[in-house]
Amino acid sequence: MTRAHNFNAGPAALPEEVLKQAGEEMLDFNGTGMSVMELSHRSKEYEEVHNEAKAGIKELLQVPDTHDVLFLQGGASLQFPMIPMNFLPDGEKANYILTGSWSEKALKEAKLIGETKIGASSAEHNHTYIPDIHSMDVDPTDTYVHITSNNTIFGTQWHTLPDWNPPLIADMSSDILSRPVPVDQFSLIYAGAQKNLGPSGVTIVIIEKEMMEKIPNSIPTFLRYDTHADKNSLYHTPPTFGIYMLNHVLNWIRNRGGAEGMQERNNEKASLLYDTIDHSGGFYKGHAEKDSRSNMNITFNLPSEELNKTFLEKAKEAGFVGLNGHRSVGGCRASLYNAVSLESCEALRTFMLDFHKNHG
Ligand SMILES: *Cc1c(COP(=O)(O)O)cnc(C)c1O
């Protein structure tokens, strides 16, 4: 058996150790004679996993007691409408900072619910950079400010996270737990698990408890954050297998130095590839401006469409998976989430150097 060099943008690589452990536990989880998928979500055995995963997020992201951790479903895409439904009342205005396709999608949903403004946008430069946070139009009267901390499609990332006066809400789907984050500066953080933390199906929400006091009575039960908070995310059947996998991945992260350990590892991986791009004499050209570059998604182009195509074909033949750029940007993209190994990045670097030599 050979494992692929997996650079998928999401769902993405999972740690091999975690997959092996899940395999071993598939027929008999903890002496139950069942897989975790076959347990009742009300059983003691499942509830232990559930609470351990929640405690793991709290510990690894140093979530303060002012905040709660929820496990929801529907991905980041359901958070797009759920946030304004819960927190954008009539007569108020939410501020959306547009740094890529996902922030645009979040704004689109908010516009269906209430009034919005755009505090900054990089759209006219095809989202090649994160605008200067000091020049953004953020006002204390904004109901909340929404940002996307890592732009999966364009390959940019906020390297300074703002500490603004209005409640700050962040889509961290593609960089959660890839680095330490000052959680206390945020009123709400959300992320689908399928990029950095596990399989698809679980959405992690970290929410300031005080925010939940503002939710109007008119919001349907299932779509209210407080419903899930009051019931420890067991209001209805949670995605039990996904949460079990998340728990294993969190233990794997803890054993590798937690958020700081991931940051170090991710910096090293990204530097290998950015270094290759920067020393290619322009053969490889990064999409993102240098000071906005993402450590998670490396977006780049070759000198022609023809060479992009040949590069992607040869890379596929050589065992690299998921290097196609998103259709809205084109070119190539290597996603280096937590579970992508340094060895895979080294192999890709070698492939890029050889390809340049043969086609430069
Ligand atoms: C992948 C992604 C999404 C979409 O997530 P779903 O779980 O598919 O809804 C949203 N935002 C960002 C930043 C993403 O990377």
The ligand as an SDF file (V2000), in Angstrom:
LIG
                    3D

 15 15  0  0  0  0  0  0  0  0999 V2000
  -14.2950   25.2040    2.6870 C   0  0  0  0  0  0  0  0  0  0  0  0
  -14.6940   26.5280    3.1910 C   0  0  0  0  0  0  0  0  0  0  0  0
  -16.0370   26.8690    3.3960 C   0  0  0  0  0  0  0  0  0  0  0  0
  -17.1740   25.9490    3.0420 C   0  0  0  0  0  0  0  0  0  0  0  0
  -17.3120   24.9890    4.0070 O   0  0  0  0  0  0  0  0  0  0  0  0
  -18.5200   23.9240    3.9840 P   0  0  0  0  0  0  0  0  0  0  0  0
  -18.2010   23.1380    5.2140 O   0  0  0  0  0  0  0  0  0  0  0  0
  -18.4000   23.1620    2.7070 O   0  0  0  0  0  0  0  0  0  0  0  0
  -19.7810   24.6660    4.0830 O   0  0  0  0  0  0  0  0  0  0  0  0
  -16.3140   28.1120    3.9230 C   0  0  0  0  0  0  0  0  0  0  0  0
  -15.3360   28.9770    4.2390 N   0  0  0  0  0  0  0  0  0  0  0  0
  -14.0360   28.6840    4.0460 C   0  0  0  0  0  0  0  0  0  0  0  0
  -12.9940   29.6850    4.4100 C   0  0  0  0  0  0  0  0  0  0  0  0
  -13.6830   27.4510    3.5160 C   0  0  0  0  0  0  0  0  0  0  0  0
  -12.3820   27.1610    3.3370 O   0  0  0  0  0  0  0  0  0  0  0  0
  1  2  1  0
  2  3  1  0
  2 14  2  0
  3  4  1  0
  3 10  2  0
  4  5  1  0
  5  6  1  0
  6  7  2  0
  6  8  1  0
  6  9  1  0
 10 11  1  0
 11 12  2  0
 12 13  1  0
 12 14  1  0
 14 15  1  0
M  END
$$$$
